[in-house]
Amino acid sequence: MPSPAHDTLNALFRNRPAFAVEILRDVFDVDLPTDILVEVAGSDFNDRLSLDFQADTVITIGPRQDPIYGVIVEIQQDPKDPKRTAWARYAAALWLQLKCPVVVLALCPDARVATWAAEPIVTSLPGFVLQPRVFGPDRIPVITDHVQAADCLELAAMSVMMHGQQRTVTEAFMTALDKLPEGDSLQYYEYAYRLASLATRRVMEEIMSLAVWPVYSPFAKGLVSKGEATALIRILKARDISVPQDAHDRITQCTDLDQIEEWIDRAATATTLDDVLAPNTA
């Protein structure tokens, strides 16, 4: 079963597939255009009854009916030889579908796994040797400038994952988030938080708790309200008050901190969900 880190790294590419193009162009010098359609495509390569045959993320570059390049993004956290064989199958299957060049971009947060993944994959088909492009720890920069972090938040989140215990890295990322619309800032904060080590998470939480942090900002307010909403749901569950999905969504999507705090106060004595969420008639 994929780990939370695997799913989060995969989400970075699915959320903004152009990130994969930027890595291939800027890190591996692949000649790709900068002003062309880039989108996530279907990643299921099954064409008959068989074992599961699905890549993490597939990205096409160019018009949907006539793409000029295909990218298979694979998140690999452990060395598993059958997986390398699968990469060759993925590449062949996507080439057959698209009839254009295809590359496997392997993201490996561990240096040992990156070395393993970078070995050429020699198949039994004469001449078919797949060379994965491996984005390992040595490719992830130490980003300490918030302007640079804002230029590519996906890469900045990975920098927090690898180097976040350096406080300047985490501060740069958090400052960059504060310039974004609330919804985007919260999304990228969640990405980085899930990828970060426990020590880095403590740094992130400490930065948010400092009095000098601009708590009046949309990002900080949204993050605080998100935490309060989570606390409210936990209180309700602890008191055996059921929280159906519509109520859960109403609580977690509320950005009015005063409203959430009022619900928390009510939850201390309420016996039903209606007692908590009832409109204020005062």
N, C-alpha and C positions, 0 to 999 in steps of 0.2 A: 504494500500500500504506500503511495507517495507520502512523503513527510510534509509538514506545514511549510518548511523552507522550500522544498521542491515546488509546491503549488504556488507559493508567493513569487518565486523567481519566474515561474511560467506566466503568472499573471502580469508581470512587468512587460513581457513581450506581447501578450494578448491585448493588454490595455493600450499600448502604443507600439505597433509592429515596426514602425520606422526605426525603433531602437536597434533592431537586428541589422537593418541596413547600415546604420551609422557605425556599428561595430565592424561589419565587414569592410566598409569603405575606409574608415579611419584607422583601424587597427591592422587589418589584413590586406589593405591596398587593393581590394576588389573594385574594379571599375564599374560603378553603378551610378545611374542618374540621381539627381537630387530633387527633381521636380516631376515625379511620376507617381501614379497611384500605388500605394502599398497597403495591403490588407491581409487579415487572417483568413486562411482558407480551411477547408475540411481536412482533418488530420487522420481520418480513417481510411486505410489503404486496403481493407478487405474487399475482395471482389468475388468471393465464394465462401462457403462454410469452412471456417478455419479457426485456428487459435487467434486470440486478440492480436491485431496488427495495426497499432495506432501510435503515431508520434505524439510528442508533447504539444508542439505548436508548428503549424505549417503556414508560411507567409509567401504570398506571391507579389511580384513586382511587375507593374505594367497593367495594361488593360485585361479585364477578366477573361475575355475570349481569346486573347493573344498575349499572354504574359511573356516577359523577356528573361525572367529569373525566378527560381524557386528556392526558398530557404526552409530547411528543417531545423528547428530549434529543439535541442535535447538537453534537459537538466540532468546531470549525472553526479551523484554524490558518493557512489561506491563503484569499484572496478568489478564489472560483471561481463565476462567474455561473450556470453550470448547476446548482450546488448549491442556490442560492436557489429555482430553479424546482422542484427536487426537494422542498424543504421544503413548498412549497405542495401538491404532490402527496401528500406524506406526511400533511399535515394533513387534506386532503380524504378520503383513504383511511381514516384512523383515525376521522374523523367518521362516515363511512358504516358502519364496523364497530360503533362504540360508541353512536352517536346521542346524543352529549353534547358539551359544549364541549371544544375541543382547543386546546392552546397549544404553540408551538415554543419551547423554551428553548435558545438557542444559547450555548455556552460558548466564548469567544474570548480566549485568553491575550494576544493582541497587540492593542494599541489601534487600529491602522489597520484590522485585520480586524473589530474590534468595530464601528467606525463604518460600515464597508461592510455588515455583517450587519444593522445596525439599521434600514436603509432599508426602508420598506414594500414588500411584494412584490405588484405589481399584475398580476393575471391577466387573461386574455381573457374570463373568465366575468363577466358584469355583476354588480357589487357585491361580488365576492370579492377582497378585498385582505387579505393576511396580514401582520400586524405581529409579527415575532419578538420575543421577550423576550431581550435580549442581556445576558449576564453577562460583562462585560469586566474589564480590569485595574482600572478605577476603582471597581469594585464589590467588589474583593477587599481586605479590611482588613489593616492591619499589626497582627498579633496578637502582643503582647509579654507577655501574662499567661497563665500556664499553666492557670489555672482556665478562662479564656475559651477557650483552645485545646482543653481537654478537653470543653467543652460541644459542640463540633462539630469533630471531628478531620478531616473532609473539608475544611472551610473552612480549618482550620489548615494542612493539607497544601498547599492552594493558596496560603496566605500564605507558606509556605516557598518555593514555586515562584516567586512574584513578588517577595518581599521578604527572602528567606533570607540575603542577604549582610549584613543587619542582624543582628548576632549575637544580640540579644535575642529576635528572632523565632524563630530556630532553637532557642535555649535553652528558650523557652517550650514549643515543640512537643515537644522531647525530654523535658522534665520531665513534661509531660502523659502521654506514652507510658509513663513509668516507673510510673504508677499503674494501668495496665491489666493484665489477664491476659496472660501471655507471648505466646500465639498472636496476640492482637489487636494488641499493641504491635509485634510483628515485621511484621505485615501493613501497618500504617499507616506504619511506618518505610520499608518498601519502596516504598510509594506516593510518599512525599515524596522519597525518594532518587532515584527515577526521574524525578520532575518537576523536581528541583533543577538549577541550573546547576553547572558544575564547581567554581566558587568556593564555592558553598553546600555542595556535597558535602564539600569539604575542611573546612569549618566543622563539619559533622556528625561527620566522622571525628575531628577534633581534640577535640571535646567528649567523645567516647567514650574518647579516649586519656588524658584528664586524670585524675590521681590522685584529685582531689576528687570525681569522678563516682562514684555509688554502684554500683560494679561487682558488688556482691553482690545487686543487685536481679534479679528474674526477667527483666526486659527486657534488661538489660545482659548477663546470663549467656546468654540466648538468642541475642543478637546476636553475642556472641563465639563461641559454639558454631557458629552458622551460618557465620561466617567461617572457622572451623577446618575445618568439613565441606567447604566449597568448596575450601579448600587441599588437603585430603586427596584429593578427586576429581581435582584438577589433577595432583597427584603421581602418582597411579595411571595417569592417561592418559599422562603424560610417560614413564612406565616401561613403556608398552605393555601395561598390565594392563587388560583389558576390565572395564567396570562395568555390568552389566545393570540394568534398571530397578528390580528388587526390591532389589538391593544399593544402588543410588543412593538410593532412598527410605529405606532403613534408615539410611544415613549422614546424609542431610540432615534426617531427622526425629529424630535422636538429640540430646538436650539434656544428656547427661552429658559435660561438657567433659573430665573425666579419661579417659573411654573413648575419645573422639575423639583425644586427644593420644597415647594408647597405640597406636591404629591408625596414626597418623602415624609414630610411631617404628618400627612394624613395616614400614610401607610403604617405608622407606628401604632395606631389604634383602630384602623379600619378592619371590618370583617368581610367585606366584599370588594371586588375591583371597582364597582360603581361608586363606592364610598370614596375611593382614591381619585378617580378620574372625573368625577362629577364637576360640571362647570361651577365656577365661583359666582355665587348669587349675591355676595355682599356688596 
